[in-house]
Amino acid sequence: MRPLPEDMPLPPAPSRLPTPRTGLLLVVLLLSFALGSAWLVAGQWQSESSRAALEDLRARTTRLHHLDTLLLQVLDAESSVRGYLLTLNPGYLTPYQDGPQALERTLDALRADVWTSVDQREAVEHLALLVDMRWSLLSRAIERGVPADADLPDGGPGKQVTDDLRTRIRALRTQTQAEIDATQDGAFERFGDARAMNRVLGASVLALLLVLVVVLYRQDRLREHIANLLRSENDRLHTEVAHRTQALSSLATYLTNAREAEQARLARELHDELGALLTAAKLDAGWIARKLPAETMTALRSRFDRLLDTLNQGIALKRKVVADLRPPLLSELGLVEALRALPDSGDIGEHGGKLEIELPDALPELPAQTALALYRIAQEALTNVRRYASATRVQLRLHTEGDELVLEIEDNGVGFDPSARDHDRHGLAGMAHRVQMLTGRLDIDSRPGAGTRISARVPFARMH
């Protein structure tokens, strides 16, 4: 990772991101829905009113047909009787003979019709009476063999009945035709109103759709603007995080190197200064023991032996501390021998666990920083095993895989959850940072009750 300039300016964060106006869009959608619903209702109303007008027109047209049929049936009966009387041919009487049934059906149809007034219903019943009267006159003429009152100037009562029948049928036809004209006029008027309403509703819907398109376009532009702001803010935060990460990484590297340097300095001082003092004190104690008289040494022998033993323990402790601070085997014999000497007793903690080591016979000469980092990782891992794992078996392996040098420490202890965010895992963080300093990778595989495996991989080809 390339270090970032310390004085690199960071783009200012936006004070407030614009928010899309969803209220206006909701209002437009609701209005569009209301107008669309009104349009559908108006269309349904227009359809129903048109259907009702057509049904009314069909019923009144059928009524006209029945009135015309009634008059035509009466006239046919009159013509058939007149032809029979003139020729005495019974074949002419067929319309007269079939007339009662046909007339009854026509009158039933007229009675079943929906009339608008009581006068019209009474007119229909009067038509039935006139038909009966005319039929009686026709029957009497057939019986007499001559038309009744045929010699009268006005045609007699038969003609009067027929004229009255025509007059009443014409009156009903006129009223029915007037109703048909009124229905047509009303239908055309409603059609005009519906057309005007459709124009208004259609124009309103189109206007709202135009507004909706404009609002959606503005919303899209606003979202794009927000996305650009978020992208810019993410870039700014990414830059700042990278800057801070680089600074923290540089600080951690500095602290790690400073700690190793301080440990090396302490190891040298302990070895040179404290070691020299303890050795000198041991030599002086031995010289004093040899110079004192025998009778005096007899009384002080136990204390001199205790003093020499204490000095020997101090020298051994000094060597152990110096070895922990700066292992001499690492610089003198290399990483393999230093790792081999880690567990002098072979015990891992108070549970008596055994450490199994698998190391190569030899490795090429490694850079001092690489060897020290792998040694510290192994040292920290074994320390964690002793403190927390309660393991009975631990394996430490060092081998090569391709162009990588792999250090693995695996135990059968209690394990832990690597995803848990504990605040006291500085040892693992230190391991990861040491591996990152070598451009390597640290893998931790563990779960509660299943042990732990730590694998540190560092490039091997770069170390030649």
KOLSERO-88011 format. One record per residue (C-alpha): residue number from 1; residue in three letters; y, z, x. Coordinates in steps of 0.5 Angstrom, whole numbers, plus 500, padded with zeros to 3 digits. Layout:
{pt NUM,ALA,{Y,Z,X}}
...
END
This chain:
{pt 1,MET,{500,500,500}}
{pt 2,ARG,{507,498,503}}
{pt 3,PRO,{512,504,503}}
{pt 4,LEU,{518,503,499}}
{pt 5,PRO,{525,503,501}}
{pt 6,GLU,{528,510,500}}
{pt 7,ASP,{534,508,498}}
{pt 8,MET,{531,502,493}}
{pt 9,PRO,{535,503,487}}
{pt 10,LEU,{531,504,480}}
{pt 11,PRO,{534,500,474}}
{pt 12,PRO,{537,505,469}}
{pt 13,ALA,{532,507,463}}
{pt 14,PRO,{535,505,456}}
{pt 15,SER,{538,510,452}}
{pt 16,ARG,{535,508,445}}
{pt 17,LEU,{530,503,443}}
{pt 18,PRO,{532,499,437}}
{pt 19,THR,{528,500,431}}
{pt 20,PRO,{525,494,426}}
{pt 21,ARG,{529,494,419}}
{pt 22,THR,{523,495,415}}
{pt 23,GLY,{527,498,409}}
{pt 24,LEU,{530,491,408}}
{pt 25,LEU,{524,487,409}}
{pt 26,LEU,{520,492,404}}
{pt 27,VAL,{526,491,399}}
{pt 28,VAL,{526,483,399}}
{pt 29,LEU,{518,483,398}}
{pt 30,LEU,{519,488,392}}
{pt 31,LEU,{524,483,389}}
{pt 32,SER,{520,477,391}}
{pt 33,PHE,{514,480,387}}
{pt 34,ALA,{518,482,381}}
{pt 35,LEU,{521,475,381}}
{pt 36,GLY,{514,472,382}}
{pt 37,SER,{511,477,376}}
{pt 38,ALA,{517,475,372}}
{pt 39,TRP,{516,467,373}}
{pt 40,LEU,{508,468,371}}
{pt 41,VAL,{510,472,365}}
{pt 42,ALA,{515,467,363}}
{pt 43,GLY,{510,461,364}}
{pt 44,GLN,{505,465,360}}
{pt 45,TRP,{510,466,355}}
{pt 46,GLN,{512,459,355}}
{pt 47,SER,{504,457,354}}
{pt 48,GLU,{503,462,349}}
{pt 49,SER,{509,459,345}}
{pt 50,SER,{507,452,346}}
{pt 51,ARG,{500,453,344}}
{pt 52,ALA,{502,457,337}}
{pt 53,ALA,{507,451,336}}
{pt 54,LEU,{502,446,337}}
{pt 55,GLU,{497,450,332}}
{pt 56,ASP,{502,451,327}}
{pt 57,LEU,{504,443,327}}
{pt 58,ARG,{496,442,327}}
{pt 59,ALA,{496,446,321}}
{pt 60,ARG,{502,443,317}}
{pt 61,THR,{500,436,319}}
{pt 62,THR,{493,438,316}}
{pt 63,ARG,{496,440,310}}
{pt 64,LEU,{500,433,309}}
{pt 65,HIS,{493,430,310}}
{pt 66,HIS,{490,434,304}}
{pt 67,LEU,{496,433,299}}
{pt 68,ASP,{496,425,301}}
{pt 69,THR,{488,426,300}}
{pt 70,LEU,{489,429,293}}
{pt 71,LEU,{494,424,290}}
{pt 72,LEU,{489,418,293}}
{pt 73,GLN,{483,421,290}}
{pt 74,VAL,{487,422,283}}
{pt 75,LEU,{489,415,283}}
{pt 76,ASP,{482,412,285}}
{pt 77,ALA,{479,416,279}}
{pt 78,GLU,{484,413,275}}
{pt 79,SER,{483,406,278}}
{pt 80,SER,{476,406,277}}
{pt 81,VAL,{476,408,270}}
{pt 82,ARG,{481,403,268}}
{pt 83,GLY,{476,398,272}}
{pt 84,TYR,{471,400,268}}
{pt 85,LEU,{475,400,261}}
{pt 86,LEU,{477,393,263}}
{pt 87,THR,{470,390,265}}
{pt 88,LEU,{465,395,262}}
{pt 89,ASN,{462,395,269}}
{pt 90,PRO,{459,402,270}}
{pt 91,GLY,{460,401,278}}
{pt 92,TYR,{467,402,277}}
{pt 93,LEU,{466,409,275}}
{pt 94,THR,{463,411,282}}
{pt 95,PRO,{470,414,285}}
{pt 96,TYR,{471,418,278}}
{pt 97,GLN,{464,421,278}}
{pt 98,ASP,{465,423,285}}
{pt 99,GLY,{472,425,284}}
{pt 100,PRO,{471,433,282}}
{pt 101,GLN,{467,435,288}}
{pt 102,ALA,{472,431,293}}
{pt 103,LEU,{478,434,289}}
{pt 104,GLU,{475,441,289}}
{pt 105,ARG,{474,441,296}}
{pt 106,THR,{481,438,297}}
{pt 107,LEU,{484,444,293}}
{pt 108,ASP,{480,449,296}}
{pt 109,ALA,{483,447,303}}
{pt 110,LEU,{490,447,300}}
{pt 111,ARG,{488,454,297}}
{pt 112,ALA,{486,456,304}}
{pt 113,ASP,{492,454,308}}
{pt 114,VAL,{497,459,310}}
{pt 115,TRP,{503,458,305}}
{pt 116,THR,{510,461,307}}
{pt 117,SER,{512,463,300}}
{pt 118,VAL,{509,465,293}}
{pt 119,ASP,{512,459,290}}
{pt 120,GLN,{508,454,294}}
{pt 121,ARG,{502,458,292}}
{pt 122,GLU,{504,457,285}}
{pt 123,ALA,{505,450,286}}
{pt 124,VAL,{498,449,289}}
{pt 125,GLU,{495,452,283}}
{pt 126,HIS,{499,448,278}}
{pt 127,LEU,{497,442,282}}
{pt 128,ALA,{490,444,280}}
{pt 129,LEU,{492,445,273}}
{pt 130,LEU,{495,438,273}}
{pt 131,VAL,{488,435,276}}
{pt 132,ASP,{484,438,271}}
{pt 133,MET,{489,435,265}}
{pt 134,ARG,{488,428,268}}
{pt 135,TRP,{481,429,269}}
{pt 136,SER,{480,431,261}}
{pt 137,LEU,{485,425,259}}
{pt 138,LEU,{480,420,264}}
{pt 139,SER,{474,423,260}}
{pt 140,ARG,{477,422,253}}
{pt 141,ALA,{479,415,255}}
{pt 142,ILE,{472,413,257}}
{pt 143,GLU,{469,416,251}}
{pt 144,ARG,{473,412,247}}
{pt 145,GLY,{473,406,251}}
{pt 146,VAL,{480,405,251}}
{pt 147,PRO,{486,408,255}}
{pt 148,ALA,{489,414,251}}
{pt 149,ASP,{496,412,248}}
{pt 150,ALA,{495,405,252}}
{pt 151,ASP,{500,402,247}}
{pt 152,LEU,{506,407,248}}
{pt 153,PRO,{512,405,252}}
{pt 154,ASP,{512,411,257}}
{pt 155,GLY,{505,410,258}}
{pt 156,GLY,{503,416,255}}
{pt 157,PRO,{501,423,257}}
{pt 158,GLY,{496,420,263}}
{pt 159,LYS,{502,417,266}}
{pt 160,GLN,{506,423,265}}
{pt 161,VAL,{501,428,268}}
{pt 162,THR,{500,423,274}}
{pt 163,ASP,{508,423,275}}
{pt 164,ASP,{508,430,275}}
{pt 165,LEU,{503,431,280}}
{pt 166,ARG,{506,426,284}}
{pt 167,THR,{513,430,284}}
{pt 168,ARG,{510,436,286}}
{pt 169,ILE,{506,433,291}}
{pt 170,ARG,{512,430,294}}
{pt 171,ALA,{516,437,293}}
{pt 172,LEU,{510,440,297}}
{pt 173,ARG,{510,435,303}}
{pt 174,THR,{518,435,303}}
{pt 175,GLN,{517,443,304}}
{pt 176,THR,{512,442,309}}
{pt 177,GLN,{515,436,313}}
{pt 178,ALA,{521,441,313}}
{pt 179,GLU,{517,446,316}}
{pt 180,ILE,{514,441,321}}
{pt 181,ASP,{521,439,323}}
{pt 182,ALA,{523,447,324}}
{pt 183,THR,{517,448,328}}
{pt 184,GLN,{519,442,333}}
{pt 185,ASP,{526,444,333}}
{pt 186,GLY,{524,451,335}}
{pt 187,ALA,{519,449,340}}
{pt 188,PHE,{524,444,344}}
{pt 189,GLU,{529,450,344}}
{pt 190,ARG,{524,455,347}}
{pt 191,PHE,{522,449,352}}
{pt 192,GLY,{529,448,354}}
{pt 193,ASP,{530,456,355}}
{pt 194,ALA,{524,456,358}}
{pt 195,ARG,{526,451,363}}
{pt 196,ALA,{533,454,364}}
{pt 197,MET,{529,461,366}}
{pt 198,ASN,{524,457,370}}
{pt 199,ARG,{530,454,374}}
{pt 200,VAL,{533,461,375}}
{pt 201,LEU,{527,464,377}}
{pt 202,GLY,{525,459,382}}
{pt 203,ALA,{531,458,385}}
{pt 204,SER,{531,466,386}}
{pt 205,VAL,{524,466,389}}
{pt 206,LEU,{526,460,393}}
{pt 207,ALA,{532,464,395}}
{pt 208,LEU,{528,471,397}}
{pt 209,LEU,{523,467,401}}
{pt 210,LEU,{529,464,405}}
{pt 211,VAL,{531,471,406}}
{pt 212,LEU,{524,473,407}}
{pt 213,VAL,{524,468,413}}
{pt 214,VAL,{530,470,416}}
{pt 215,VAL,{528,477,416}}
{pt 216,LEU,{522,476,419}}
{pt 217,TYR,{525,471,424}}
{pt 218,ARG,{530,477,426}}
{pt 219,GLN,{524,482,426}}
{pt 220,ASP,{520,477,431}}
{pt 221,ARG,{526,477,435}}
{pt 222,LEU,{527,484,435}}
{pt 223,ARG,{520,485,436}}
{pt 224,GLU,{521,481,442}}
{pt 225,HIS,{527,484,445}}
{pt 226,ILE,{523,491,444}}
{pt 227,ALA,{517,488,448}}
{pt 228,ASN,{522,486,453}}
{pt 229,LEU,{525,493,454}}
{pt 230,LEU,{518,496,454}}
{pt 231,ARG,{516,491,459}}
{pt 232,SER,{522,493,463}}
{pt 233,GLU,{522,500,462}}
{pt 234,ASN,{514,500,464}}
{pt 235,ASP,{516,496,470}}
{pt 236,ARG,{521,501,472}}
{pt 237,LEU,{516,507,471}}
{pt 238,HIS,{511,503,475}}
{pt 239,THR,{516,502,481}}
{pt 240,GLU,{518,510,480}}
{pt 241,VAL,{511,512,480}}
{pt 242,ALA,{509,507,486}}
{pt 243,HIS,{515,510,490}}
{pt 244,ARG,{513,517,488}}
{pt 245,THR,{506,516,489}}
{pt 246,GLN,{507,513,496}}
{pt 247,ALA,{512,519,498}}
{pt 248,LEU,{506,524,496}}
{pt 249,SER,{501,520,500}}
{pt 250,SER,{506,520,506}}
{pt 251,LEU,{507,527,505}}
{pt 252,ALA,{499,529,504}}
{pt 253,THR,{498,525,510}}
{pt 254,TYR,{503,528,514}}
{pt 255,LEU,{501,535,512}}
{pt 256,THR,{493,533,513}}
{pt 257,ASN,{495,531,520}}
{pt 258,ALA,{500,537,521}}
{pt 259,ARG,{494,542,519}}
{pt 260,GLU,{489,538,524}}
{pt 261,ALA,{494,539,530}}
{pt 262,GLU,{496,546,528}}
{pt 263,GLN,{488,547,528}}
{pt 264,ALA,{488,544,535}}
{pt 265,ARG,{493,548,538}}
{pt 266,LEU,{490,554,535}}
{pt 267,ALA,{484,552,538}}
{pt 268,ARG,{487,551,544}}
{pt 269,GLU,{490,558,545}}
{pt 270,LEU,{485,562,542}}
{pt 271,HIS,{480,558,547}}
{pt 272,ASP,{485,559,553}}
{pt 273,GLU,{489,565,551}}
{pt 274,LEU,{484,570,547}}
{pt 275,GLY,{478,567,551}}
{pt 276,ALA,{481,569,557}}
{pt 277,LEU,{483,576,555}}
{pt 278,LEU,{477,577,552}}
{pt 279,THR,{473,575,558}}
{pt 280,ALA,{478,579,563}}
{pt 281,ALA,{477,585,559}}
{pt 282,LYS,{469,584,559}}
{pt 283,LEU,{469,583,567}}
{pt 284,ASP,{474,589,568}}
{pt 285,ALA,{469,593,563}}
{pt 286,GLY,{463,591,568}}
{pt 287,TRP,{467,593,574}}
{pt 288,ILE,{469,600,572}}
{pt 289,ALA,{462,601,570}}
{pt 290,ARG,{460,599,577}}
{pt 291,LYS,{465,604,580}}
{pt 292,LEU,{465,610,576}}
{pt 293,PRO,{460,615,579}}
{pt 294,ALA,{453,616,577}}
{pt 295,GLU,{454,622,573}}
{pt 296,THR,{460,620,570}}
{pt 297,MET,{457,614,568}}
{pt 298,THR,{451,618,565}}
{pt 299,ALA,{455,621,560}}
{pt 300,LEU,{459,614,558}}
{pt 301,ARG,{454,609,558}}
{pt 302,SER,{453,609,551}}
{pt 303,ARG,{461,608,550}}
{pt 304,PHE,{461,602,555}}
{pt 305,ASP,{455,599,552}}
{pt 306,ARG,{458,599,546}}
{pt 307,LEU,{465,596,549}}
{pt 308,LEU,{461,591,552}}
{pt 309,ASP,{457,589,546}}
{pt 310,THR,{464,589,542}}
{pt 311,LEU,{467,584,547}}
{pt 312,ASN,{461,580,547}}
{pt 313,GLN,{462,580,539}}
{pt 314,GLY,{469,578,540}}
{pt 315,ILE,{468,572,545}}
{pt 316,ALA,{462,570,540}}
{pt 317,LEU,{467,570,534}}
{pt 318,LYS,{472,567,538}}
{pt 319,ARG,{468,561,539}}
{pt 320,LYS,{466,560,532}}
{pt 321,VAL,{473,560,530}}
{pt 322,VAL,{475,555,535}}
{pt 323,ALA,{469,551,533}}
{pt 324,ASP,{471,551,526}}
{pt 325,LEU,{478,549,528}}
{pt 326,ARG,{477,544,532}}
{pt 327,PRO,{469,543,533}}
{pt 328,PRO,{468,541,540}}
{pt 329,LEU,{461,537,539}}
{pt 330,LEU,{465,532,535}}
{pt 331,SER,{470,530,541}}
{pt 332,GLU,{464,531,546}}
{pt 333,LEU,{458,528,543}}
{pt 334,GLY,{460,525,537}}
{pt 335,LEU,{460,525,529}}
{pt 336,VAL,{452,525,529}}
{pt 337,GLU,{451,531,533}}
{pt 338,ALA,{457,535,530}}
{pt 339,LEU,{454,534,523}}
{pt 340,ARG,{447,536,526}}
{pt 341,ALA,{450,543,528}}
{pt 342,LEU,{453,544,522}}
{pt 343,PRO,{448,549,519}}
{pt 344,ASP,{446,553,525}}
{pt 345,SER,{441,558,520}}
{pt 346,GLY,{439,552,515}}
{pt 347,ASP,{441,557,510}}
{pt 348,ILE,{446,555,504}}
{pt 349,GLY,{449,561,501}}
{pt 350,GLU,{446,567,498}}
{pt 351,HIS,{440,563,494}}
{pt 352,GLY,{437,561,501}}
{pt 353,GLY,{437,554,500}}
{pt 354,LYS,{435,549,505}}
{pt 355,LEU,{439,544,508}}
{pt 356,GLU,{436,537,509}}
{pt 357,ILE,{439,532,514}}
{pt 358,GLU,{438,525,515}}
{pt 359,LEU,{442,522,520}}
{pt 360,PRO,{442,516,524}}
{pt 361,ASP,{439,516,532}}
{pt 362,ALA,{446,514,534}}
{pt 363,LEU,{452,510,532}}
{pt 364,PRO,{458,506,535}}
{pt 365,GLU,{464,510,538}}
{pt 366,LEU,{468,512,532}}
{pt 367,PRO,{475,513,532}}
{pt 368,ALA,{477,520,532}}
{pt 369,GLN,{481,520,526}}
{pt 370,THR,{475,517,522}}
{pt 371,ALA,{470,522,525}}
{pt 372,LEU,{474,528,524}}
{pt 373,ALA,{475,526,516}}
{pt 374,LEU,{468,525,515}}
{pt 375,TYR,{466,531,519}}
{pt 376,ARG,{471,535,514}}
{pt 377,ILE,{469,532,508}}
{pt 378,ALA,{462,534,510}}
{pt 379,GLN,{464,541,512}}
{pt 380,GLU,{468,542,505}}
{pt 381,ALA,{462,539,501}}
{pt 382,LEU,{458,545,504}}
{pt 383,THR,{463,550,503}}
{pt 384,ASN,{463,548,496}}
{pt 385,VAL,{456,548,495}}
{pt 386,ARG,{455,555,498}}
{pt 387,ARG,{461,558,494}}
{pt 388,TYR,{460,555,487}}
{pt 389,ALA,{453,551,487}}
{pt 390,SER,{448,556,487}}
{pt 391,ALA,{443,551,490}}
{pt 392,THR,{436,551,493}}
{pt 393,ARG,{436,544,496}}
{pt 394,VAL,{442,540,499}}
{pt 395,GLN,{441,534,502}}
{pt 396,LEU,{446,531,507}}
{pt 397,ARG,{445,524,509}}
{pt 398,LEU,{449,519,514}}
{pt 399,HIS,{448,511,514}}
{pt 400,THR,{451,505,514}}
{pt 401,GLU,{451,500,508}}
{pt 402,GLY,{453,493,510}}
{pt 403,ASP,{460,494,513}}
{pt 404,GLU,{461,501,510}}
{pt 405,LEU,{459,508,513}}
{pt 406,VAL,{456,512,508}}
{pt 407,LEU,{456,520,508}}
{pt 408,GLU,{453,523,502}}
{pt 409,ILE,{452,530,500}}
{pt 410,GLU,{447,532,494}}
{pt 411,ASP,{445,539,491}}
{pt 412,ASN,{441,541,485}}
{pt 413,GLY,{446,546,483}}
{pt 414,VAL,{449,548,477}}
{pt 415,GLY,{454,542,477}}
{pt 416,PHE,{461,541,474}}
{pt 417,ASP,{464,536,469}}
{pt 418,PRO,{469,531,474}}
{pt 419,SER,{473,529,468}}
{pt 420,ALA,{475,536,467}}
{pt 421,ARG,{482,537,469}}
{pt 422,ASP,{482,544,473}}
{pt 423,HIS,{487,546,477}}
{pt 424,ASP,{483,549,483}}
{pt 425,ARG,{480,543,485}}
{pt 426,HIS,{484,542,492}}
{pt 427,GLY,{478,541,496}}
{pt 428,LEU,{476,535,492}}
{pt 429,ALA,{483,532,492}}
{pt 430,GLY,{483,533,500}}
{pt 431,MET,{477,529,501}}
{pt 432,ALA,{479,524,496}}
{pt 433,HIS,{486,523,500}}
{pt 434,ARG,{482,523,507}}
{pt 435,VAL,{478,517,505}}
{pt 436,GLN,{484,514,502}}
{pt 437,MET,{487,515,509}}
{pt 438,LEU,{481,511,511}}
{pt 439,THR,{482,505,506}}
{pt 440,GLY,{475,508,503}}
{pt 441,ARG,{472,510,497}}
{pt 442,LEU,{470,517,494}}
{pt 443,ASP,{465,518,489}}
{pt 444,ILE,{463,524,485}}
{pt 445,ASP,{457,524,480}}
{pt 446,SER,{456,531,477}}
{pt 447,ARG,{455,534,470}}
{pt 448,PRO,{453,541,468}}
{pt 449,GLY,{446,543,470}}
{pt 450,ALA,{444,537,474}}
{pt 451,GLY,{447,538,481}}
{pt 452,THR,{452,534,484}}
{pt 453,ARG,{452,528,489}}
{pt 454,ILE,{459,526,493}}
{pt 455,SER,{459,520,497}}
{pt 456,ALA,{464,518,502}}
{pt 457,ARG,{465,510,503}}
{pt 458,VAL,{469,508,509}}
{pt 459,PRO,{469,501,512}}
{pt 460,PHE,{465,500,518}}
{pt 461,ALA,{467,493,521}}
{pt 462,ARG,{474,496,522}}
{pt 463,MET,{472,501,527}}
{pt 464,HIS,{469,497,532}}
END
